Amino acid sequence: MSTADPATDGATAGRRQGAPWLPGAAVVVTGAGSGIGAALAERLAAVGARVIVNDLDAEAAQAVAARIGGHACPGDAADPAGVADLVDFARRRLGGVDLYCANAGVAPAGDADDRAWETAWRVNVMSHVHAARELLPHWLAAGRGRLLVTASAAGLLTMLGNAPYAVTKHAALSFAEWLRATYAHRGIVVQALCPQGVRTPMLAAGDAMSSALLDATAVTTDQVADCVLEALDDDRFLVLPHPQVADWYAHRAADPDRWLRGMNRLQQQTEHRDA
């Protein structure tokens, strides 16, 4: 993994061109109407990829596609029929899918009622399952294909203050791990993008706790996209725009009791600050 921190090395990151296979590659990016997805679509198009922009917000998807010279295919990335239509559109328009960036995600705010859990599960987990079902038969027949799952650092660690987000991002990471372990020898590359705070509409709409935990180290969407471009060249599983997350992930695994005590202290500090 690169030791460069995108938060401090943006000028260098901006010059990265990514993998040599990207020019001409057929790429789908979900949740690409804004935030990380829009930045990914822009960077991939800039290095010559042919990009399909998917978002539930049709106007946003069309605006990004027009800006980058791509193709808009609005729809629900968490609906199996919508995913089938998206992949079919990519095959008809681009001749296939070389890279599928499963980026769409939600962080339900407020009380964790059943609807919040169902929405988080559908968007943050099942969208990846539906995509894999559509993509794998063709990829396995061709002996190649690449899936990038936006799982968040919450999938490696946790996210205080938002149980549905933390749990479903763990599940998204687990599914990505399973796919990588199962299909790597058959030419399928699966990668998990796990940033902490990123300056997106989702972060801006977060509660006081998420702001207190993430704002200070938040990076830009362009810095995340640069990190992804680098990772697409070396096939690493974990794509970490915040390199320190790797150390925290190792500490969590090595001594979970100590890790959980530390997280609980952080929870208490946040509650005291908000009191």
C-alpha positions in Angstrom: 0.0 0.0 0.0 1.2 3.5 -0.8 2.5 5.5 2.2 1.4 8.7 0.5 -1.5 10.4 2.3 -3.9 11.9 -0.3 -4.9 14.5 2.2 -1.3 16.0 2.0 -0.1 14.7 -1.3 -2.9 15.9 -3.6 -0.6 17.5 -6.2 1.2 14.2 -6.7 -2.0 12.2 -6.7 -3.6 14.5 -9.3 -0.9 13.4 -11.8 -1.6 9.7 -11.5 -3.0 8.1 -14.6 -4.1 4.8 -13.1 -3.9 1.4 -14.7 -2.8 1.1 -18.4 -6.0 -0.9 -19.1 -8.3 2.0 -18.3 -8.2 3.9 -21.6 -11.1 2.5 -23.6 -12.4 0.4 -20.7 -16.2 0.1 -20.2 -17.0 1.4 -16.7 -20.2 1.7 -14.7 -20.3 3.9 -11.6 -23.4 3.8 -9.4 -24.4 6.7 -7.1 -22.4 8.9 -9.5 -24.7 11.9 -9.5 -22.6 13.6 -6.7 -19.9 12.9 -4.1 -17.4 10.1 -4.5 -19.3 8.6 -7.4 -19.2 11.8 -9.5 -15.5 12.2 -8.8 -14.8 8.6 -9.8 -16.7 9.1 -13.0 -14.8 12.3 -13.8 -11.4 10.8 -13.1 -12.1 7.6 -15.0 -13.3 9.5 -18.0 -10.3 11.8 -17.8 -8.0 8.9 -18.3 -10.0 7.6 -21.3 -12.5 5.2 -19.8 -16.0 5.0 -21.3 -18.2 5.7 -18.4 -21.9 5.1 -17.6 -23.2 7.3 -14.9 -25.9 5.8 -12.7 -27.9 7.6 -10.0 -31.4 7.5 -8.5 -31.5 11.3 -9.3 -31.9 11.3 -13.1 -31.1 15.0 -13.5 -27.8 14.6 -11.5 -26.8 11.5 -13.5 -27.5 13.3 -16.8 -25.5 16.4 -15.7 -22.5 14.4 -14.7 -22.6 12.3 -17.9 -22.9 15.5 -20.0 -19.9 17.0 -18.2 -17.6 14.0 -18.8 -18.8 12.9 -22.2 -20.3 9.7 -20.7 -23.7 8.0 -20.8 -26.4 8.5 -18.2 -28.5 5.5 -17.0 -30.6 6.7 -14.1 -32.1 4.1 -11.8 -32.1 2.3 -8.5 -28.8 0.5 -7.9 -30.5 -1.4 -5.1 -33.3 -2.8 -7.2 -32.5 -6.1 -8.9 -34.5 -5.2 -12.0 -32.8 -1.8 -12.1 -29.4 -3.4 -11.9 -30.3 -5.8 -14.6 -31.3 -2.9 -16.8 -28.1 -1.0 -16.0 -25.8 -3.9 -16.9 -27.8 -4.6 -20.0 -27.5 -0.9 -21.0 -23.8 -1.1 -20.5 -23.5 -4.2 -22.7 -25.5 -2.6 -25.5 -23.9 0.8 -25.3 -20.3 -0.2 -24.5 -20.1 -3.8 -25.4 -19.6 -5.1 -21.8 -18.5 -4.0 -18.4 -14.8 -4.1 -17.5 -15.1 -2.2 -14.2 -18.3 -1.8 -12.0 -17.9 0.7 -9.3 -20.7 -0.2 -6.8 -20.6 3.1 -5.0 -24.3 3.9 -4.2 -24.8 4.1 -0.4 -27.0 5.6 2.3 -26.5 6.6 5.9 -30.0 6.8 7.3 -30.3 9.6 9.9 -32.4 9.7 13.0 -33.7 6.8 15.0 -32.7 3.3 13.8 -36.3 2.2 13.1 -37.1 -0.8 10.9 -37.3 1.4 7.8 -33.8 2.7 8.3 -32.4 -0.8 8.7 -34.2 -2.0 5.6 -33.1 0.9 3.5 -29.5 0.5 4.6 -29.5 -3.2 4.0 -31.0 -2.8 0.5 -28.7 -0.1 -0.7 -25.5 -0.8 1.2 -25.5 -4.6 0.8 -28.0 -6.0 -1.6 -27.0 -3.6 -4.4 -23.6 -5.4 -4.4 -25.3 -8.8 -4.4 -27.5 -7.8 -7.4 -24.5 -6.5 -9.3 -22.5 -9.6 -8.7 -25.3 -11.8 -9.9 -25.6 -9.9 -13.2 -21.9 -9.5 -13.8 -20.3 -12.8 -12.7 -21.6 -15.1 -15.4 -20.1 -12.9 -18.2 -16.9 -12.1 -16.3 -16.3 -15.8 -15.4 -16.9 -16.8 -19.1 -14.4 -14.1 -20.2 -11.9 -14.9 -17.4 -11.7 -11.2 -16.3 -13.7 -8.5 -14.6 -13.4 -6.0 -11.8 -15.7 -4.9 -9.0 -15.0 -1.9 -6.8 -17.2 -1.9 -3.6 -17.5 1.4 -1.7 -17.6 -0.1 1.8 -16.3 2.8 4.0 -13.9 2.7 6.9 -17.0 1.9 8.9 -16.8 -1.5 7.4 -13.4 -2.1 8.8 -13.9 -0.4 12.1 -17.4 0.9 13.1 -19.4 4.1 13.1 -20.5 5.4 16.4 -24.0 7.0 16.3 -25.3 5.1 13.3 -25.9 1.3 13.8 -27.5 0.6 10.4 -24.6 2.2 8.5 -21.9 0.5 10.6 -23.5 -2.9 10.3 -24.3 -2.8 6.6 -20.9 -1.5 5.7 -19.4 -4.4 7.6 -21.6 -6.7 5.6 -20.6 -5.0 2.3 -16.9 -5.5 3.1 -17.6 -9.1 4.1 -19.3 -9.8 0.7 -16.4 -8.2 -1.1 -13.9 -10.4 0.8 -16.0 -13.4 0.0 -16.0 -12.6 -3.7 -12.3 -12.0 -3.8 -11.5 -15.2 -2.0 -13.9 -17.2 -4.2 -13.1 -15.8 -7.7 -9.6 -14.3 -7.7 -8.0 -17.3 -9.4 -10.6 -17.0 -12.2 -9.6 -13.5 -13.2 -12.1 -11.5 -11.1 -10.5 -8.6 -9.1 -12.6 -7.3 -6.2 -11.5 -4.2 -4.3 -13.0 -2.4 -1.3 -12.9 1.3 -1.1 -12.9 2.3 2.6 -12.5 6.0 3.3 -13.3 7.8 6.5 -14.8 11.2 6.3 -15.1 12.6 2.8 -16.5 16.0 2.0 -19.7 14.9 0.3 -23.4 15.7 0.8 -23.7 12.6 3.0 -21.1 14.0 5.4 -22.7 17.4 5.4 -26.1 15.9 6.2 -24.7 13.9 9.1 -25.4 14.4 12.8 -23.3 16.1 15.4 -21.5 12.9 16.3 -20.4 12.0 12.8 -19.2 15.6 12.3 -17.2 15.5 15.5 -15.6 12.2 14.5 -14.9 12.8 10.8 -14.7 16.5 9.9 -11.1 17.1 11.1 -9.6 14.4 8.8 -12.1 14.5 6.0 -10.6 14.5 2.5 -12.1 15.7 -0.8 -13.8 13.5 -3.4 -11.0 14.2 -5.8 -8.4 12.8 -3.3 -10.5 9.6 -3.0 -10.7 9.3 -6.8 -6.9 9.7 -7.1 -6.4 6.9 -4.5 -8.8 4.7 -6.4 -6.9 5.3 -9.7 -3.7 4.3 -8.0 -5.3 1.1 -6.6 -6.7 0.1 -9.9 -3.1 -0.3 -11.1 -1.9 -2.6 -8.3 -5.0 -4.6 -7.5 -4.8 -4.2 -3.7 -8.0 -5.3 -1.9 -8.3 -2.5 0.6 -8.3 1.0 -1.0 -7.6 3.4 1.9 -7.7 7.2 1.2 -6.9 7.5 5.0 -3.8 5.3 5.4 -4.0 5.3 9.2 -7.2 3.2 9.0 -4.9 0.2 8.2 -3.2 0.6 11.6 -6.5 1.0 13.5 -7.9 -2.1 11.7 -4.8 -4.1 12.8 -5.2 -2.9 16.4 -8.9 -3.8 16.4 -8.1 -7.4 15.2 -5.1 -7.8 17.6 -6.9 -6.8 20.8 -10.6 -6.4 20.3 -11.3 -5.8 24.0 -8.9 -2.9 24.1 -10.2 -1.5 20.9 -13.8 -1.6 22.2 -12.8 0.1 25.4 -11.3 2.8 23.4 -14.3 3.2 21.2 -16.6 3.4 24.3 -14.4 6.1 25.7 -14.8 8.0 22.5 -18.6 7.5 22.7 -18.6 8.9 26.3 -16.5 11.9 25.3 -18.9 12.7 22.5 -21.9 12.4 24.7 -20.3 14.6 27.3 -19.5 17.2 24.6 -23.0 17.2 23.4 -24.6 17.4 26.8 
